[in-house]
Amino acid sequence: MSEYKGKYQSIGGDVNISRQKKNAGAQYSFWAGVGLILLILIWVALVECPSNSQFSIFRIVLSLALGSLAASLPQFFRVNLSGIAKFGAGLLVFMVVYFFNPASVAVKDNCHEEQYLRGKVLYAGRSLKAAEVSIALLNKTDYTDGNGCFNIPYEGELELPLNIRLSYKTIDTIILLEKYDGKVIPINIKDTIPPLSFVLASKLIEGYLQEKQKKVEAQHRGLLVQHGGKKAFFEDICRIYKHHEGLCDSHRNVVFFENSFEQLSTQKAMVQAGILIKPLNPYRAYYLNNYEVYLYEIDSVKQGAKRSCRIHFALINLNKAKYKVDELKRLSNNKHLMKVSFQDNIRFVRTNASFTSEQAKKVMPEYANRSEELKTIQSGAKYKKVSGGRKEQNTYYTGARPSEEFIVTYTEGRWQITGTR
C-alpha cells in the first residue's frame, strides 16, 4: 500500500480513487459497444433487405461495436494488461468480424438472390412481340417474346415507384409501376392512331417501290446464276424472232402480270385493270425506253427439215418508278383507301419462247389448204411454197398497275400497306 500512496501523493487520494479512474475508460468503451449493438438491432428491425452499401456500413458498425467490447472486457475481469495489448485485442476482434463475417455462415436470406420483374405487353388487346422493355434504375433491358412476356432480373427490394420504358417501332412510352407483388404485370397499350397525311402516304409508296425493286433484283440474280446467263443486246433477240416470223400454222402467247399482292393471268383481267400489255413485239422493247437485256438461256437445233429454237431472256427497267398519291379515302378508324397513279410501272419482263418450223415445201395449189398430208411434187409454174411450224411464248410482267388502290391499315404502331383493291 505504501507504494501506491507514494505514487499518488500529489493527488491526495488513495489507491481506490486511482482504480476508479482506470475503470472509467473501460466503462465508456463497454457502453459504446452496447449502444452500437442496440443501434444495429433497431436497424435490422426496420430494414429487412439492406442494399449492398447499407450492408457494408452494417458490418463496419458491428465490427466497431464488438471491438469496443473486446477492449473493455480485460478491465472488468481485473486482468492486468498493458494499453497496447488491450488495443491489439480490440483491433483483432474488429478485423475478424469485418473481414471474415461469421454471421453470414449462420444466417442466410434471399434478399440478394436474383429475382425477376415479370410482365406481359398487350397492344390493342393483342400480344406485342419484340418490344424493348428497359428499366434505367436497374440498368436492365429485355425484349418481349411471342406471347408479349418479358423478364427483367433484379436483386434486393425494388425501389418503387419505378419507371418502365417500352419501345416498339413508333411506340415510345413510359409506364409508372407503383406496386409489385411478384405477379405478372399486365401492360395494355391503347391504340392511339395518328392521322394519315399525304406526306406519310408518299413515304409508304416509296417504301413499297423500294421493297418491290429489291425482290425484282433478287429474282433476276437467282435466274442469272441458275442458267449461267449473261448480258445481251435486244437486236440479237429481234433477229431470232424475225427469222421465225413466217410461222403461220399456229401460235400461242400467254401473258402473266404480277404485283406485290396478286397475279393476273388473263387478257380480260388485265384490260379491266387498265394494264395495256401486248405479247412481245420484237422491234420494240415492251415500251421501256431505258432497260438492260439479259439472256438466260438459248438452245437452237436443226434436224433434217425441222428447225427448233428455245430462248429465255429478260428486260429490267432502269428508270425510277414515278408515282402520285391522287386520293386518300377513310374507310374506318384504322383503315384508309389510297389511290395512286404510276409511270414506268413495269419493272421486270421475262419471256420463255420456243419456235419449231419446217422447210418450205412445193405443192400443187389444190393441196395447199387441205389438212391431209401434203404431197411433194416437182417444181413448176403451178406449184407454190407453204411454210409450217408453231410458236409458244410465256411472258411474265412484274410491276404496278398504272392505277392502284392500296388498302392502308394502322397496325402494330404504324401505318402499313396491307393489300390492293
Buried (B, 14 or more C-beta within 10 A) or exposed (E): EEEBEEEEEEEEBEEEEEEEEEEEBBEEBBEBBBEBBEEBEEBEEEBEEBBEEEBEEBBEBBBBBBBBBBBBBBBEEEEEEEEEEBEBBBEEBBEBBBEEEEEEEEEEEEBBEEBEBBBBBBBBEEBBBEBBBBBEEBEBBBEBBEEBBBBBEBBBBBEEEBEBBBBBEEBEEEBEBEEBEEEEBEBEBEBEEEEBEEEBBBEBBEEBBEEBBEEBEEBBEEBBEEBEBEEBEBEEBBEBBEEBEEBEEEBEBBBBBBBBEEEBEEBEEBEEBEBEBEBBEBEEBBEBEEBBBBBBBBEEEEEEEEBBBBBBBBBBBEBEBEBEBEEBEEEEEBBBBBBBBBEBBBBBBBBBBBBBBBEEBBBEEEBEEEEEEBEEEEEEEEBEEBBBBBBBBBBBBBBBBBBBBBBBBBBBBBBBBEEBE
